[in-house]
């Protein structure tokens, strides 16, 4: 969060104190002013929440302690850090303020440089706190996603393996049940791999192994590996793989990008239609493009397409399983490569995904 996006609410009944704080902070922060406690409480309700509150203690009607108490007992405002700025120096005042939930005391008259440093510190701590809460929310989504999506396949494996153990079956039946168990286990493995990938990316431990590579050759190799599944579904893969110059990228991660684009196209393309895959050069970048003949992406859902755990209204055409994480992983990998991914609906049917990789070697 940039400084100019941080909002600070100054609450003081002395105009000279307000002017001093505004002069100190207005160059770096958006400032909101309230001249008493009642006005402060009203402004917090109707204006965007501040990221920090600088609060005087001695004010008419409602003093700073009561304002702090009300804010900290309200779940909607309890997380806003409050710093008391006061001329009072009694130890019990500081104790009382901290007990109500304030994060710091700055005593008047204050040193501007010291006050500014402490304000910056608490804003940074608040940003870290918000980030940790967001990570915790992601973690809870991971757990919920895993529990929900692993339950049914696990039930299938348990049920089918029990049949194999307890019933007399001929070889054909045994092979059929074993194949189902194998397929379901692979679905579970894919989900776990996706969850781990998203977890690594979100944790900030996502490092790329940059090496010169041939994007066109890599795409051709990945098409070969998925061609069997395409034939099984009756989907034809049409290629237009123009030679691409050597480009710097992480081969393993870009393999994930290509595999996700191809498998996604295959899932949402109807049987007995086609997928078109192309590569080429655009200025100092190279691209891979995958066009399918599926239902396309509803315009109202485009903004959700690359979010984690997003499942859109369109469904795979042959009841294939989808974790809702593949395109989110692709987006994160492309961002890490300083590249881009875009999607447009085709004029007739389906959608086209384009990934653009900068970094042509020698440019």
C-alpha positions in Angstrom: 0.0 0.0 0.0 1.5 3.3 -1.0 1.7 6.2 1.4 -0.7 8.4 -0.6 -3.3 5.7 -0.3 -3.1 5.7 3.5 -5.8 7.8 5.2 -5.2 9.3 8.7 -7.9 10.7 10.8 -6.9 13.6 13.1 -9.2 14.2 16.1 -8.5 17.3 18.1 -10.4 20.3 19.3 -7.4 22.7 19.0 -7.1 24.3 15.6 -3.4 24.9 16.1 -2.7 21.2 16.8 -4.7 20.2 13.8 -2.8 22.6 11.6 0.6 21.3 12.9 -0.3 17.7 12.2 -1.8 18.4 8.8 1.3 20.3 7.8 3.4 17.4 8.9 1.4 14.7 7.2 -0.4 16.0 4.1 2.5 15.6 1.7 2.5 11.8 2.2 -1.0 10.9 3.4 -4.7 11.7 2.8 -5.9 13.6 5.9 -9.3 13.6 7.4 -10.1 16.0 10.3 -12.6 15.9 13.1 -12.8 18.7 15.8 -14.4 16.6 18.5 -15.2 13.0 19.4 -18.8 13.0 18.2 -17.7 14.3 14.8 -15.0 11.7 14.6 -17.4 8.8 15.2 -19.9 10.1 12.6 -17.2 10.6 10.0 -15.9 7.0 10.5 -19.4 5.7 9.8 -19.9 7.7 6.5 -16.4 8.0 5.1 -13.9 5.3 4.0 -12.2 3.9 7.1 -8.9 5.6 8.0 -5.8 3.4 8.3 -4.7 5.3 11.4 -6.3 7.6 14.0 -4.4 10.4 15.8 -6.6 11.1 18.8 -6.5 13.8 21.5 -7.6 13.0 25.0 -9.0 16.2 26.4 -12.0 17.2 24.2 -15.5 18.5 25.1 -18.5 16.2 25.3 -16.7 12.9 24.5 -13.1 12.6 25.5 -10.5 10.6 23.6 -10.7 7.6 26.0 -14.4 7.2 25.3 -13.9 7.5 21.5 -11.2 4.9 21.7 -13.4 2.6 23.8 -16.3 2.8 21.3 -14.1 2.2 18.3 -12.4 -0.8 19.9 -15.7 -2.4 21.0 -17.2 -2.1 17.5 -16.0 -5.1 15.3 -16.1 -2.8 12.2 -13.6 -0.4 13.6 -11.7 -2.4 16.2 -8.7 -3.1 13.8 -7.9 0.6 13.2 -4.7 1.5 15.1 -5.1 4.5 17.4 -2.3 6.8 18.6 -3.1 9.2 21.4 -1.5 12.6 20.9 -1.8 14.5 24.2 -0.2 17.1 26.4 -1.1 15.0 29.5 1.8 13.1 31.0 0.2 11.1 33.8 1.3 7.4 33.7 -2.2 6.3 34.5 -3.5 8.0 31.3 -1.1 6.0 29.2 -2.1 2.8 31.0 -5.8 3.6 30.5 -5.3 4.3 26.8 -3.4 1.1 26.2 -6.0 -0.9 28.1 -8.7 0.6 25.8 -6.6 -0.6 22.8 -4.4 2.3 21.7 -1.1 1.3 20.1 1.0 4.3 21.1 1.2 7.6 22.9 2.9 10.8 21.5 3.2 13.6 24.0 2.9 17.3 23.1 5.0 19.2 22.3 6.4 16.5 20.0 9.4 16.3 17.8 8.0 16.2 14.2 10.6 13.8 12.9 10.1 11.4 15.8 6.2 11.6 15.5 6.4 11.0 11.7 8.7 8.0 12.2 6.3 6.4 14.8 3.3 7.0 12.6 5.1 5.4 9.6 6.0 2.4 11.8 2.4 1.8 12.9 1.1 2.1 9.4 3.7 -0.5 8.3 2.7 -2.8 11.1 -1.0 -2.4 10.1 -0.2 -3.3 6.5 1.6 -6.4 7.7 -1.3 -7.3 9.9 -3.8 -6.9 7.0 -1.5 -9.0 4.9 -1.4 -11.8 7.5 -5.2 -11.7 7.8 -5.4 -12.1 4.0 -2.9 -15.0 4.1 -5.0 -16.6 6.8 -8.1 -16.2 4.7 -6.3 -17.9 1.8 -5.2 -20.7 4.1 -8.8 -21.2 5.2 -9.9 -21.4 1.6 -7.2 -23.9 0.9 -8.4 -26.1 3.8 -12.1 -25.7 2.7 -11.2 -26.4 -0.9 -9.2 -29.5 0.0 -11.8 -30.9 2.4 -14.6 -30.4 -0.1 -12.9 -31.6 -3.2 -11.0 -34.6 -1.7 -14.0 -36.0 0.2 -15.8 -37.4 -2.8 -12.8 -39.0 -4.5 -11.7 -40.5 -1.2 -15.1 -42.0 -0.7 -14.9 -43.5 -4.2 -11.5 -45.0 -3.5 -12.6 -46.4 -0.2 -15.8 -47.9 -1.7 -14.2 -49.4 -4.7 -11.3 -50.8 -2.8 -13.7 -52.4 -0.4 -15.5 -54.1 -3.3 -12.1 -55.4 -4.6 -11.3 -56.8 -1.2 -14.6 -58.4 -0.3 -16.3 -59.4 -3.5 -15.5 -62.1 -6.1 -15.0 -60.3 -9.4 -13.8 -61.4 -12.8 -10.6 -59.9 -14.3 -12.6 -57.4 -16.4 -14.4 -56.0 -13.4 -11.3 -55.9 -11.4 -9.5 -53.9 -14.1 -12.4 -51.6 -14.5 -12.5 -50.8 -10.8 -8.7 -50.4 -10.6 -8.8 -48.0 -13.5 -11.4 -45.9 -11.8 -9.3 -45.8 -8.6 -6.3 -44.8 -10.6 -8.2 -42.0 -12.4 -9.6 -40.7 -9.1 -6.3 -40.8 -7.4 -4.8 -38.7 -10.2 -7.5 -36.1 -9.8 -6.6 -35.9 -6.1 -2.9 -35.6 -6.9 -3.7 -32.8 -9.4 -5.7 -30.9 -6.8 -2.9 -31.3 -4.1 -0.3 -30.1 -6.6 -2.4 -27.1 -7.5 -2.9 -26.2 -3.8 0.8 -26.5 -3.1 1.6 -24.3 -6.1 -0.8 -21.6 -5.0 0.5 -21.9 -1.4 4.1 -21.4 -2.5 3.2 -18.4 -4.8 1.2 -16.7 -2.1 3.9 -17.2 0.6 6.3 -15.1 -1.4 8.8 -18.0 -1.8 8.2 -18.2 -5.5 11.6 -18.0 -7.2 12.2 -18.5 -11.0 15.1 -20.4 -12.5 15.7 -18.1 -15.5 17.3 -19.9 -18.5 17.3 -19.3 -22.3 14.6 -21.4 -23.9 12.8 -22.1 -27.1 9.1 -21.5 -26.5 7.9 -22.9 -29.8 9.8 -26.2 -29.2 8.4 -26.4 -25.6 4.8 -25.9 -26.8 5.3 -28.6 -29.5 6.5 -31.1 -26.9 3.6 -30.4 -24.5 1.1 -30.8 -27.4 2.5 -34.3 -28.1 1.9 -35.3 -24.5 -1.8 -34.1 -24.5 -2.6 -35.4 -28.0 -3.7 -38.8 -26.7 -6.3 -37.2 -24.4 -7.5 -35.0 -27.3 -7.9 -38.0 -29.6 -9.8 -39.8 -26.9 -12.3 -36.9 -26.7 -12.4 -36.6 -30.5 -10.8 -33.1 -30.4 -8.3 -32.2 -33.2 -5.4 -30.0 -32.3 -4.4 -27.6 -35.1 -1.0 -26.0 -34.8 0.6 -22.9 -36.2 3.9 -23.0 -34.4 6.0 -20.2 -35.9 9.7 -20.3 -34.9 10.5 -18.2 -31.8 13.9 -16.8 -30.8 15.6 -17.8 -27.6 13.8 -16.3 -24.7 14.6 -16.2 -20.9 12.0 -18.0 -18.8 11.7 -20.8 -16.2 11.1 -23.9 -18.2 9.3 -25.8 -15.5 6.9 -23.0 -14.7 6.2 -22.2 -18.3 5.5 -25.9 -18.8 2.8 -25.4 -16.2 1.4 -22.4 -18.1 1.2 -24.4 -21.4 -0.2 -27.5 -19.8 -2.9 -25.5 -18.0 -3.9 -23.7 -21.2 -4.0 -26.9 -23.2 -5.9 -28.9 -20.6 -8.3 -26.0 -19.9 -9.0 -25.8 -23.7 -9.6 -29.5 -23.9 -12.0 -29.5 -20.9 -14.2 -26.8 -22.4 -14.1 -27.8 -26.0 -16.9 -30.0 -27.3 -16.1 -33.4 -28.7 -15.4 -33.6 -32.4 -14.3 -29.9 -32.6 -10.8 -28.4 -32.6 -8.3 -26.5 -30.6 -5.8 -24.2 -32.4 -2.4 -23.6 -30.8 0.0 -20.9 -32.2 3.4 -19.4 -31.3 5.3 -16.5 -32.7 7.2 -13.3 -32.0 5.8 -9.9 -31.3 8.5 -7.1 -31.1 10.9 -8.1 -28.3 8.5 -10.7 -26.9 7.3 -14.2 -27.8 3.7 -15.5 -27.4 1.7 -18.7 -27.2 -1.9 -18.6 -28.1 -4.6 -21.3 -27.5 -8.1 -21.0 -29.1 -10.8 -23.4 -28.2 -14.3 -24.1 -29.5 -16.0 -24.1 -26.1 -18.8 -21.9 -24.8 -16.6 -18.9 -24.3 -16.3 -16.8 -21.2 -19.4 -14.8 -20.1 -18.5 -11.1 -20.2 -19.8 -10.7 -16.6 -17.4 -13.3 -15.4 -14.2 -12.1 -17.1 -13.0 -10.3 -13.9 -13.2 -13.6 -12.0 -11.4 -15.7 -14.5 -7.9 -15.6 -13.0 -8.8 -15.6 -9.4 -8.1 -18.6 -7.1 -11.0 -20.9 -6.3 -13.1 -19.4 -9.0 -15.5 -21.7 -10.8 -17.5 -20.0 -13.6 -21.0 -20.8 -14.9 -19.5 -22.6 -17.9 -18.9 -26.3 -17.3 -16.4 -28.8 -18.8 -18.0 -30.5 -21.8 -17.4 -34.1 -20.7 -17.8 -33.8 -16.9 -14.0 -33.4 -16.5 -12.9 -32.2 -13.0 -11.7 -28.7 -12.4 -9.9 -27.4 -9.3 -10.6 -23.7 -10.1 -6.9 -23.0 -9.6 -5.3 -23.6 -13.0 -5.8 -20.2 -14.5 -4.9 -18.5 -11.2 -1.6 -20.3 -11.3 -1.0 -19.3 -14.9 -1.7 -15.6 -14.0 0.8 -15.7 -11.1 3.5 -17.4 -13.2 3.0 -14.8 -16.0 3.2 -12.0 -13.6 6.5 -13.4 -12.2 7.8 -13.4 -15.8 6.8 -9.8 -16.2 4.5 -11.1 -19.0 0.8 -11.0 -19.5 -2.2 -13.3 -20.2 -5.3 -12.1 -22.0 -8.5 -13.7 -23.1 -11.1 -12.7 -25.7 -14.2 -14.5 -26.9 -13.9 -15.7 -30.5 -16.3 -14.1 -33.0 -18.0 -17.5 -33.7 -17.5 -19.8 -30.8 -15.0 -20.4 -27.9 -12.3 -18.2 -26.4 -8.6 -17.4 -27.2 -6.0 -17.2 -24.5 -2.7 -15.4 -25.3 0.4 -15.4 -23.1 3.1 -12.9 -23.9 6.7 -13.4 -22.6 9.2 -10.6 -22.8 13.0 -11.2 -22.7 14.2 -12.2 -26.1 17.8 -13.1 -25.7 20.1 -10.6 -27.3 17.6 -7.8 -27.3 
